[in-house]
Amino acid sequence: MNKQRIAVLGAGPMGLMVAMELLKQGHDVDIYERDDRIGGMSASFNFEGLEIERYYHFICKTDFPLFQLLDELELSDRLRWTDTKMGFFYNGKLYKWGTPMALLTFDGLSLISKFRYGLHAMFTKSIKDWRPYDRMNATTWLRRWIGERAYNVLWKSLFELKLFEYSENISAAWIGTRIKRVALSRRSLMQETMGYLEGGSAVLLEKMEQFIVKNGGRIHLRSGIDRVEVRDGKVSGIVINDETISCNSVISTAPIQYVPRLVPTLPADFVERIETIKNIPVACVILKLKQPLSENFWMNINDPSIEIPGVIEYSNLNKMSPSIVYAPFYMPKTHPKWSESNETLIEEVIGYLHKLNPAFRPDWVLAKHCHRYEFAQTICPPGFYDMLPSMKTPVDGFFMADTGYYYPEDRSINESIEVAKALATAAIGTQAL
Ligand SMILES: Cc1cc2nc3c(=O)[nH]c(=O)nc-3n(C[C@H](O)[C@H](O)[C@H](O)COP(=O)(O)OP(=O)(O)OC[C@H]3O[C@@H](n4cnc5c(N)ncnc54)[C@H](O)[C@@H]3O)c2cc1C
């Protein structure tokens, strides 16, 4: 293959990794990013003096592609592991969660339900081939294993507050890989262990950027691609602010829902396939607190008076003071809360905190913020493998993938890296020039 001029759309971890792979093979690479910074969902912001991710990020023990990249970029020494705690706020009471002892002392389930729950977790950990679970319905699968009552106590509100009208039509493979990833991130049966990068995801993103620039790649910020130019069925360039820039190929790493607008010449049946894939936005509140809210990194919530699926106290993973708490509102754009202001959502979260910790007082809040991402969570119904359009599109030279292509795995930087390699291979093969 000759040296190609390739435009990569998006400078999230996937776009950066695609660019790294293409540069290693000797191609000429430009990355175009609409935002004013690299990182996409992993980007950081200045939270009143603290550089921190817009959305929380934890690393699991099985994130092997990430470990390989950290090694390649000489960042392995920045990886830290913390023995984390988990909580479950159920009907007005905070329980310890995530260990056999916590399960035994939880008073919301019968002994038989607890046994079935534990058995299901053990079984899920052992699954290696997720194909048979692709066509299975997640809620049916969970109900069958743990029973209706335990499903209602442990899962129902999590599904409903994250997936809304899609709750009853989710693939068992997607939920199963989530359970397995977290279940395997342990030091022992009794102790969950989660990882983070000292300095945050920014440390990795900046090193990727340095690699790209050092190897001749270029990153253009505030440069959203408006359209992909196609001549005789083949990519000929991109258009940004009415300026046409020629290139041989375009590799999009943005949510695929943007693609039909970017490439109007795509055939209708391909566009239809893209449009069947749904996504849920997130509005994620982040608070800086004078005192820790709890001892937990992760707290799941099932309480009729609290309309968020959980809170993530990041400072119990990456120890820091003041405390940092994230509270995500996942919701379809049709949900009335989506049109509420960030300030309203922030106040709603603050209003919940005294329930989670009765000692909490509003003057603990030192800083507050809310970020939104429109295509934050791909909805993966049963049969999702067959729903995903191919990375190689009918337009010659136009390739695409997004976080949905991690399936059956859920969103993670680890999966961005893995899918980026597959995307680069789909686009230009594996032969260096
Ligand atoms: C609430 C939340 C919690 C998360 N928790 C974790 C976690 O604990 N651990 C973990 O590993 N991961 C986590 N993730 C997921 C992780 O952040 C993502 O998997 C990862 O950042 C996705 O990277 P990406 O490059 O594939 O896509 P994105 O981050 O979506 O990047 C796509 C980029 O394309 C850009 N773009 C869009 N349109 C255009 C255009 N027309 N022209 C140019 N650029 C364009 C966007 O601005 C964006 O920067 C979380 C995400 C969220 C939202």
The ligand as an SDF file (V2000), in Angstrom:
LIG
                    3D

 53 58  0  0  0  0  0  0  0  0999 V2000
  -20.0390    9.0010   32.7670 C   0  0  0  0  0  0  0  0  0  0  0  0
  -18.9330    8.2020   32.1550 C   0  0  0  0  0  0  0  0  0  0  0  0
  -18.1780    7.3500   32.9480 C   0  0  0  0  0  0  0  0  0  0  0  0
  -17.1330    6.6010   32.3990 C   0  0  0  0  0  0  0  0  0  0  0  0
  -16.4040    5.7750   33.2180 N   0  0  0  0  0  0  0  0  0  0  0  0
  -15.3360    5.1230   32.7270 C   0  0  0  0  0  0  0  0  0  0  0  0
  -14.4670    4.3710   33.5650 C   0  0  0  0  0  0  0  0  0  0  0  0
  -14.6740    4.2820   34.7600 O   0  0  0  0  0  0  0  0  0  0  0  0
  -13.4020    3.7300   33.0080 N   0  0  0  0  0  0  0  0  0  0  0  0
  -13.1300    3.8070   31.6670 C   0  0  0  0  0  0  0  0  0  0  0  0
  -12.1150    3.2510   31.2070 O   0  0  0  0  0  0  0  0  0  0  0  0
  -13.9620    4.5090   30.8400 N   0  0  0  0  0  0  0  0  0  0  0  0
  -15.0420    5.1600   31.3290 C   0  0  0  0  0  0  0  0  0  0  0  0
  -15.8480    5.8950   30.5020 N   0  0  0  0  0  0  0  0  0  0  0  0
  -15.7260    5.7220   29.0620 C   0  0  0  0  0  0  0  0  0  0  0  0
  -14.5710    6.4210   28.3980 C   0  0  0  0  0  0  0  0  0  0  0  0
  -14.5330    7.7790   28.7470 O   0  0  0  0  0  0  0  0  0  0  0  0
  -14.7970    6.2450   26.8950 C   0  0  0  0  0  0  0  0  0  0  0  0
  -14.8590    4.8530   26.6040 O   0  0  0  0  0  0  0  0  0  0  0  0
  -13.7340    6.8260   26.0240 C   0  0  0  0  0  0  0  0  0  0  0  0
  -13.3650    8.1370   26.3950 O   0  0  0  0  0  0  0  0  0  0  0  0
  -14.2570    6.8540   24.5980 C   0  0  0  0  0  0  0  0  0  0  0  0
  -13.2810    7.3480   23.7560 O   0  0  0  0  0  0  0  0  0  0  0  0
  -13.5090    7.4520   22.2070 P   0  0  0  0  0  0  0  0  0  0  0  0
  -12.3230    8.0840   21.6430 O   0  0  0  0  0  0  0  0  0  0  0  0
  -13.8940    6.1090   21.7030 O   0  0  0  0  0  0  0  0  0  0  0  0
  -14.8140    8.3430   22.0080 O   0  0  0  0  0  0  0  0  0  0  0  0
  -15.1610    9.8220   22.4970 P   0  0  0  0  0  0  0  0  0  0  0  0
  -14.5610   10.0630   23.8110 O   0  0  0  0  0  0  0  0  0  0  0  0
  -16.6400    9.9220   22.3490 O   0  0  0  0  0  0  0  0  0  0  0  0
  -14.4440   10.7430   21.4360 O   0  0  0  0  0  0  0  0  0  0  0  0
  -15.0440   11.1380   20.2200 C   0  0  0  0  0  0  0  0  0  0  0  0
  -14.4780   12.5140   19.8740 C   0  0  0  0  0  0  0  0  0  0  0  0
  -14.9920   12.9120   18.5920 O   0  0  0  0  0  0  0  0  0  0  0  0
  -15.1970   14.3160   18.6220 C   0  0  0  0  0  0  0  0  0  0  0  0
  -16.0940   14.6970   17.5160 N   0  0  0  0  0  0  0  0  0  0  0  0
  -17.4250   14.4670   17.3810 C   0  0  0  0  0  0  0  0  0  0  0  0
  -17.8600   14.9490   16.2150 N   0  0  0  0  0  0  0  0  0  0  0  0
  -16.8090   15.4890   15.5840 C   0  0  0  0  0  0  0  0  0  0  0  0
  -16.6380   16.1250   14.3220 C   0  0  0  0  0  0  0  0  0  0  0  0
  -17.6500   16.3150   13.4510 N   0  0  0  0  0  0  0  0  0  0  0  0
  -15.3880   16.5480   13.9720 N   0  0  0  0  0  0  0  0  0  0  0  0
  -14.3290   16.3880   14.8240 C   0  0  0  0  0  0  0  0  0  0  0  0
  -14.4610   15.7930   16.0390 N   0  0  0  0  0  0  0  0  0  0  0  0
  -15.6720   15.3350   16.4040 C   0  0  0  0  0  0  0  0  0  0  0  0
  -15.7740   14.5410   20.0080 C   0  0  0  0  0  0  0  0  0  0  0  0
  -15.6310   15.9040   20.4000 O   0  0  0  0  0  0  0  0  0  0  0  0
  -14.9000   13.5930   20.8510 C   0  0  0  0  0  0  0  0  0  0  0  0
  -13.7500   14.2430   21.3610 O   0  0  0  0  0  0  0  0  0  0  0  0
  -16.8580    6.6860   31.0240 C   0  0  0  0  0  0  0  0  0  0  0  0
  -17.6180    7.5640   30.2230 C   0  0  0  0  0  0  0  0  0  0  0  0
  -18.6560    8.3120   30.7800 C   0  0  0  0  0  0  0  0  0  0  0  0
  -19.4390    9.2440   29.9190 C   0  0  0  0  0  0  0  0  0  0  0  0
  1  2  1  0
  2  3  1  0
  2 52  2  0
  3  4  2  0
  4  5  1  0
  4 50  1  0
  5  6  2  0
  6  7  1  0
  6 13  1  0
  7  8  2  0
  7  9  1  0
  9 10  1  0
 10 11  2  0
 10 12  1  0
 12 13  2  0
 13 14  1  0
 14 15  1  0
 14 50  1  0
 15 16  1  0
 16 17  1  0
 16 18  1  0
 18 19  1  0
 18 20  1  0
 20 21  1  0
 20 22  1  0
 22 23  1  0
 23 24  1  0
 24 25  2  0
 24 26  1  0
 24 27  1  0
 27 28  1  0
 28 29  2  0
 28 30  1  0
 28 31  1  0
 31 32  1  0
 32 33  1  0
 33 34  1  0
 33 48  1  0
 34 35  1  0
 35 36  1  0
 35 46  1  0
 36 37  1  0
 36 45  1  0
 37 38  2  0
 38 39  1  0
 39 40  1  0
 39 45  2  0
 40 41  1  0
 40 42  2  0
 42 43  1  0
 43 44  2  0
 44 45  1  0
 46 47  1  0
 46 48  1  0
 48 49  1  0
 50 51  2  0
 51 52  1  0
 52 53  1  0
M  END
$$$$
